[in-house]
């Protein structure tokens, strides 16, 4: 998102906190649906130089900027991982 790249992700098991962050900066596919994922990748390639893609790029960057300092986010994520491991 920091590089103005739209997000393509999928629902996971059991954690899906990333879904909230994606919003209108990309797409989320069903868990384990490879065909859906491939279809969306193809869609992104087809719209790479259009207003629609620019919409996703700008939203991705705007959302990234709203998240705050990336080092703070990384430390928070590391804290989550450590809690899970402990």
Beta strands, then each sheet from edge to edge (+ up, - down):
strand 1: 7-10
strand 2: 26-29
sheet 1: 1+ 2+
end
